[in-house]
Amino acid sequence: ILGRHAEAAQRIRQAMAELDASNPTRAILSFLLWLAEPQTPLQDVRKAVAALPPGVEFTWSFNEIRPFIAQLPEPRKTRAQCFITFFETHHDGDRLDTCLQ
């Protein structure tokens, strides 16, 4: 994603095509695609999160893309931070929805 949006989007789409909707990695890739392609609807990411099974655990760290996210315009920056908090901390869809609003 960092500076090579088109290439990142292509690779993300390829990887997503190989993953089941309930795979936690697919939800994260959906989020990364939203970051790489601003025209991607926010609802696409939310749908990917909603498809996750209850109690899903994530092992991803977003430290490498935090500087990129910090420079996003509002409200995109705040929404990106909501997703990161969801993935890293609370895993609560209702809390995510509240944050996104």
QUICOR-V503214 format. One record per run of one state. SS is the DSSP state (H for helix, E for strand, L for the rest). FROM is the first residue (numbers start at 0). LEN is the number of residues. Records with the same first field share a line. If there is no record, write none. Layout:
SS = FROM-LEN + FROM-LEN
This chain:
L = 0-4 + 17-6 + 36-5 + 50-12 + 70-5 + 90-2 + 100-1
H = 4-13 + 23-13 + 41-9 + 62-8 + 75-15 + 92-8
